Amino acid sequence: MGPDAHRSGAAVEPVPGEPAAVATVGDERALLIADYHAGYEAGLRYERGVDVPSHAPDRRERLLSVLERTEPDRLVVLGDLMHSIGDPGGAERGELEVLFESVPATLDVTVVKGNHDGGIGSWLEDATIVPGAGTVLGPVGVCHGHTWPSPAALESEVLCLGHEHPCVRLEDEVGGSRVEPVWLRGRLDPEPFRERPEYAHVSWLEGAETPPRLVVLPAFNELVGGTWVNVPGQSFLSPFLPEGLADGEAYLLDGTRLGLYDAV
């Protein structure tokens, strides 16, 4: 058995055409999404004076459709379930209340607290709230991505995070362009983590084990901006990206492989 054999079993499979993935975590089948940003349109009106019709029903129906399609035991939100930094406003809280009234009653929900999730733990009582640095669900580590991951999350077979909203700008033959959300997938590069004291006992940083795989999920909310991973000069949001991603490749939601993210 090779040094990385214990890292070969965890599967995080994107749902074709959707910014969501399915993973086996212990005895459960989990659906992973990131950056739902409920109340985003209300935030635009308040923060920028931009009036955008609410897409809350579309977001909800899209998520319910993916849940019906994949039949998970657990929904895992990798941060930024809501958009406001502090306590949610009326439109935002109303959107989430309707959402959770609509999901199957048997569905367990885990929310990794993102930088936009403020006091979510004080009123979202029917979900398990975990810190943004993350936790481990079976062989899968989950975190939001706005802070350094917990040591436990780094010991997983595959680390999944959001926060970055990765996307690419694609140009056609006549000079037109469009922006498409993408997945980033690769291996964790040890270098950014080695000098941090909290990771002194992370096994793969000490020995010859192959580092965990890394999956950066696209944002579930189609309206939010993101990091254009194929445009020079773009700054990543996560403190360990892009340096912490080795041989990272970008994939469109339909599964199209675009190649190395910085060469797309």
N, C-alpha and C positions, 0 to 999 in steps of 0.2 A: 504494500500500500504506500503510495507516494506521499510526500509531505503535505500536499494540498488535497488529499483524497476526501477529507472531511468537509471540504468546501464545494463539493461537486454536486450535491443533491438538491439544493434549493432552487426552485424554478419560479421566476416572476415573469409571467407571460402577459404581454399587452393584449388588451381586447381590441381586435381589428377595427380600425376606424374611429376609436374612441381614446380620449386621454385618461385611460384607466387600465389597471392590470389586475390579474388574478394570481394569488399565491397560496400555497399550502403552508399554514402556520400551525404547527402541532397537529391537532385532530380537526382543525377547521379549514374551511375554504374562505379566503378573505378577498374582498375587492378593495384595491388601493386607489385612491384619488388624491389630488393635491390642489390647493389654491382654488377653492370654490368661490371665495370672496362674495358671499351673500351680501346684498345691499350695495353692491358696487355702484350702481346707477345713482342711488341717493348720495353716495359719497362724492361722485362727480359733480352733482349739483351743489353740494355744500362746499367742497374744496376748490372747485375750479369754475363754478357758475355755468357748467355745461349741462344742458337738459337732454337727457337720453331716456327714452322709454324703458320701463323696467322689463328685463328679460328673465325675471324670477320664475314665471311659469315654464318657460322653455328650459331653464337650467334644471328645474325640478323634474320635469317630464323626461329629460334626457337621462338624468341619474336613475330615475325609476325604471326606465327602459333597460339601462345597463344592468341594474339589479335583477330585473326579471330575466334577462338574457343569461346571466352568469350564475344566478341562484347561490350567492355566498351565504355563509353563516355569520360573517362579520364584515362590516364596513369600516375601513381604516382611512381616516382623513389625515394626510401628512401636512397639516398646518394650514392656517389662513382659511378656516371654514367661513369666518366672517371677515368683513372688510375694515370696519372702523378699528382704530387702534385701542380706544377705550371701550366703555360699555356700549353695547349695540343700541342704535336708534330704533325708532318705531318700525320703519320699513324693513330694516335689516332683521330685527328680532322677529317681526311678523313672518318674513320669508322663511326663517329657520324653523319657526313653530309649525308652519304649514308643511314644510319639508318632513319634519320628524313625525308629524301626524300621518303622513302619507306612506312612509316606508313600512315594510312588514313588521308587525309587532314582535316577531320572533328574531328579528335581526339585532345582533349586538353591534354597538358602535364604539370605536376607539378614536379619539381625536388627539393628535399630537399638537400641542399648543404652539401656534405660529406667532410671529411678531405682530400680526394684526388681531390676534384673538383675545387680547385684553383680559377682562374679567369673565371669560366664558365659563369658567368652572363654577361661578357663583349662581348661575341660572340654568345651565344645561345639565339637568340632573339625570337624564336617562343615558348618558354616555360616560365612558371611562376617559378621563383627561390625563394625559401624560406630558411631562415637560418637553420643551422644544428640542433639547439635546437628545431625546429619543429613548427608546427601549428596544427590547428584543421580543419578537413574536415567533416562537419556534426558531427556525434557522434564519429568519429575516430580521434585520435591523431596520428600524424606521426612525427618522428624525425629520425636522422641518428643513433645516439647512441654513438658517440665519445665524446659528451659533456652531461652535465645534461640537461634533457628536460625542455622546457619552462613551466611555471606554467599553461598556457592554455592547453598545450598538456596533462598535468597530470590530468586535469579536465575532460578528455574525458571518454567515456565508455570503450574504448579499446585503448591501446597505441601500435603502431606498429613501429618497428625499424629494422635496418640492422646492418652493421658494424662488427658484431661478427663472421659472417660466421660459424655458429654452425655446427658441424659434430660429428660423432661417429666412433670409430674404432671397427669393428665387427670381431670376430674370428670364424673360422669354427672348425669342430671336429678334423681335422688333423693339426691344428696349423697355417693354413693360415689366413690372415687378409685382410680386405679391409676397406676403409674409405667411409662413406656415409654422404651426407648432411642431416641435420634434421631441423625441426621446434622446437622451444621451446615455450611452452604455459603455462601460469599460471596466478597468480595474482601479482600485485605489493605489495611488502612488505613495510610498512610505515617507518620502522626504518631508512634506509639510508637517507630519505628525511626530517625527522622531524627537524633536527638540522640546516638545511640550511635556511637562512633568506628569500631567494626569494620565498620560499614555505609557508610563514607564513599564508597566507590566502587560501591555497588550502583546499577545504571543507572537503574532506575525511580524511585529516590528523588531523582535529580538532574535528570531531564528530564520530558517530558510523557507518557511511556509509561504505559499502564494497568497498575496493579499486578497481580501474579499472583492467580489464584483460590486460595481457601483451602478445604480440606475437613478437617473434624474427624470422625474415625471414632468410632462407638460402640464400647464395649468388647465384645470377643468373649465374655468371661466374663460370663454373665448374673447371677451372684451378687454381683459387686462393686457397691458404691454408685457414685454419680456426682454430677455437678453438675446440679441441677435448673435448667435455663436459663429456665424460665418462672415461677420463684418468687422474689419480691422478697427481697433481702438475701442471696442466695446468692453466695458468693465463687468466682470461677474459680480454677483451679489453675495454669494456664499464666501466665508472667509477662507475656505480650503479649496476653492475652485478658481481657475482651471488647473492650478498646480497639482491638486490632489487626484486628478483624473488621468490615468495612463492609457494611451491608445484609445481614447474615447471616440466613439462613432455616433453619428446622428442618424436617426430613422424618422421618416414621416409616420403619421398615424396609420396609414394604410400598409405599413411595413416596409416601404421602399427604403433601402439602405443607401444613404448618401455618402458614406465613407467617413474618414476622419473629420471630426467636427470643425477643425480649424483649416481644413482644405476643401470644404464644401463649396 
